[in-house]
Amino acid sequence: MSDSVTLSGDSMEMLPTLDAETIQCCVTSPPYWGLRDYDHPAQIGAEPSPELYVENLVAVFREVRRVLRGDGTVWLNIGDGYARNGGTGGHGPNAIVGNTKKLIQKRNCKVPEVWGLKDRDLLGLPWRVAFALQNDGWYLRSRITWIKKTAMPESVKNRPTTATEEIFLLTKSPTYFYNANGFREPSGANLRNYWILGPEANGNGHPAAFPRELARRCILLGSREGDIVLDPFGGSGTTGLAANELGRTAVLIEINPDYAKISRERTRIVQRELHISVGT
Ligand SMILES: C[S@@+](CC[C@H](N)C(=O)[O-])C[C@H]1O[C@@H](n2cnc3c(N)ncnc32)[C@H](O)[C@@H]1O
């Protein structure tokens, strides 16, 4: 029976406690820069500039590289945002997002003085992070576009509504474990790099959980039964649930103790269901 552990704390402090070269596959979605407040002084995403956000993510993933096996993979889901000046209310940079009450942008709603950004510029953060990781030694092997079946409503009239996010496949080495048969197109063809998915009504109380199917696909492609899967931004524990259901062990790290608790509770429920279904 596969296990799951949710460590409560800052990834930068918890990752160094894990043994080197033990993780086969990392599936994760860090906070967007400047969007939600996860209510912790060491949270990623609350940096005063997006440049610092990129630097912090590079530092976290340097630790991920240490714990990743030589043939391991990282599946990094990351969202973009806009440089905006001011604004409050139901729309725009300071709108309430999901069930998150406080917005970091209340503190940070000035266009940052980096990269020649101007008011209303798309930040391009997913690619900036991907290039920074590539520059730090990672192999950037694929960009998968997650097409959201239901997009977050935006009251915009001067551009299309955003309904996609990126998932980057990064590796430690030029050759790595990738099971192309782990998940294929319904036609039997090799999986394509756009996934039309979710959202899932899981009622887990986390404002930014990704669909379990997203994690499931990454795990099927990037690991074998019995392997260890990591999520350094564990949230409500979706990666752990998918990993356990597929017979993998999961290590999750979550800085907000309330979400860490939700993660452990969801894991317990899945574990119980798995025990029942295998008759133990
Ligand atoms: C986008 S959410 C992840 C959601 C998750 N994929 C799920 O399905 O529930 C990002 C999470 O990272 C956590 N986080 C932020 N900074 C962190 C840090 N330095 N170390 C560990 N977790 C952190 C936040 O509290 C938040 O729950």
The ligand as an SDF file (V2000), in Angstrom:
LIG
                    3D

 27 29  0  0  0  0  0  0  0  0999 V2000
   -1.3990   26.9430   -6.1040 C   0  0  0  0  0  0  0  0  0  0  0  0
   -1.4240   26.2960   -4.5040 S   0  0  0  0  0  0  0  0  0  0  0  0
   -1.2310   24.5480   -4.7710 C   0  0  0  0  0  0  0  0  0  0  0  0
   -2.5390   23.8320   -4.8780 C   0  0  0  0  0  0  0  0  0  0  0  0
   -2.4130   22.3220   -5.0260 C   0  0  0  0  0  0  0  0  0  0  0  0
   -1.8490   21.9670   -6.3280 N   0  0  0  0  0  0  0  0  0  0  0  0
   -3.7750   21.6550   -4.8380 C   0  0  0  0  0  0  0  0  0  0  0  0
   -4.2620   21.0280   -5.8000 O   0  0  0  0  0  0  0  0  0  0  0  0
   -4.3600   21.8040   -3.7710 O   0  0  0  0  0  0  0  0  0  0  0  0
    0.1510   26.7330   -3.8750 C   0  0  0  0  0  0  0  0  0  0  0  0
    0.3690   26.3620   -2.4130 C   0  0  0  0  0  0  0  0  0  0  0  0
    1.7330   26.6470   -2.0710 O   0  0  0  0  0  0  0  0  0  0  0  0
    1.7720   27.0130   -0.6970 C   0  0  0  0  0  0  0  0  0  0  0  0
    3.0630   27.6990   -0.4670 N   0  0  0  0  0  0  0  0  0  0  0  0
    3.3830   28.9850   -0.7050 C   0  0  0  0  0  0  0  0  0  0  0  0
    4.6600   29.2290   -0.3780 N   0  0  0  0  0  0  0  0  0  0  0  0
    5.1680   28.0500    0.0860 C   0  0  0  0  0  0  0  0  0  0  0  0
    6.4500   27.6620    0.5770 C   0  0  0  0  0  0  0  0  0  0  0  0
    7.4820   28.5300    0.6630 N   0  0  0  0  0  0  0  0  0  0  0  0
    6.6270   26.3710    0.9620 N   0  0  0  0  0  0  0  0  0  0  0  0
    5.5960   25.4730    0.9020 C   0  0  0  0  0  0  0  0  0  0  0  0
    4.3430   25.8000    0.4450 N   0  0  0  0  0  0  0  0  0  0  0  0
    4.1530   27.0700    0.0390 C   0  0  0  0  0  0  0  0  0  0  0  0
    0.5230   27.8590   -0.5060 C   0  0  0  0  0  0  0  0  0  0  0  0
    0.1230   27.9290    0.8420 O   0  0  0  0  0  0  0  0  0  0  0  0
   -0.4890   27.1460   -1.4260 C   0  0  0  0  0  0  0  0  0  0  0  0
   -1.3100   26.2540   -0.6940 O   0  0  0  0  0  0  0  0  0  0  0  0
  1  2  1  0
  2  3  1  0
  2 10  1  0
  3  4  1  0
  4  5  1  0
  5  6  1  0
  5  7  1  0
  7  8  2  0
  7  9  1  0
 10 11  1  0
 11 12  1  0
 11 26  1  0
 12 13  1  0
 13 14  1  0
 13 24  1  0
 14 15  1  0
 14 23  1  0
 15 16  2  0
 16 17  1  0
 17 18  1  0
 17 23  2  0
 18 19  1  0
 18 20  2  0
 20 21  1  0
 21 22  2  0
 22 23  1  0
 24 25  1  0
 24 26  1  0
 26 27  1  0
M  CHG  2   2   1   9  -1
M  END
$$$$
